[in-house]
Amino acid sequence: MKGIEFDKFPRMTWHDAMRLYGSDKPDIRFGMEFQEVTDVVKGHGFGLFDGSELVVGIVAPGCAEYTRKQLDALTDFVKRPQVGAGGMVYIKYNADGTFKSSVDKFYDAEALKAIADKMGAKAGDLMLLLCGPAMKTRTQLCALRLEMGNQLGLRDPQKFAPLWVIDFPLLEWDDETQRYYAMHHPFTAPKPEDEPLLDQPERWGDIRANAYDIVMNGTEVGGGSIRIHDRTLQNKMFHTLGFTDESAAAQFGFLMDAFTYGAPPHAGLAFGFDRLCSIFAGADSIRDFIAFPKNNAGRDVMSQSPSPISQEQLDELCIKVDVK
């Protein structure tokens, strides 16, 4: 349709995507990869950096001439509730080789040059830094990177950059319940070489899923995984997620019984076709590409759903409705 030929799609692990872009669906149409400077900035008396798990930033090429008004606007951007950062540190690497920053009180020219060298910045560039808990800070910097990409015109809707993101974590830890949950679903297979880690609870966070997403221009357009097809492995996965033999049998006995008779390896990939079409058309919203969109009231105007249900239907389904 677009007359575009793609070479082999590049692949990136989930860990690299989060480390370099702060997102599991990175927009690789432009650079501005994350640069970690935690080891360089600590020990200069700036408490915010000294007490942070991670200090990380991006280099905006040729932006050293950004005005104070523009920098204040970027600070306000990262402080928005949707981003959630407490603030932003900037370092201007001026064209004449001098530096100007919001932390000049704590870092002299030599220290700022060390930060610039660590980040790969050149004269004329602008460095923008955030700090805090590692995962949260990377997510916040991702929003800032995309905002800078928009401001600099680097997110061309007519340019298409596909990417496979692979090797997602199989499990994720929940602080509230103090246990692991399946990151995708409990039927996703671990990478074969990581299966022995299921017997080592202290290593559960290191287990990689045999899962994959296809990403286009910073948007997930499809995702899937290799499924577990072995009863023993599936049972071990249920135990990892806190199921007893009884609860696993009650909820998924039909599946475990089927595995007993043998099941072939199987996998899936679900496409968001409406999302893909919206990207091809250069649109920000998928609303005009959904076959049967709902209106603002959540109503399907074609089928007029939701609509009243007859008492006969309710009786047949043994459903009692008590609306007061």
Disulfide bonds with the S-S distance in Angstrom:
none
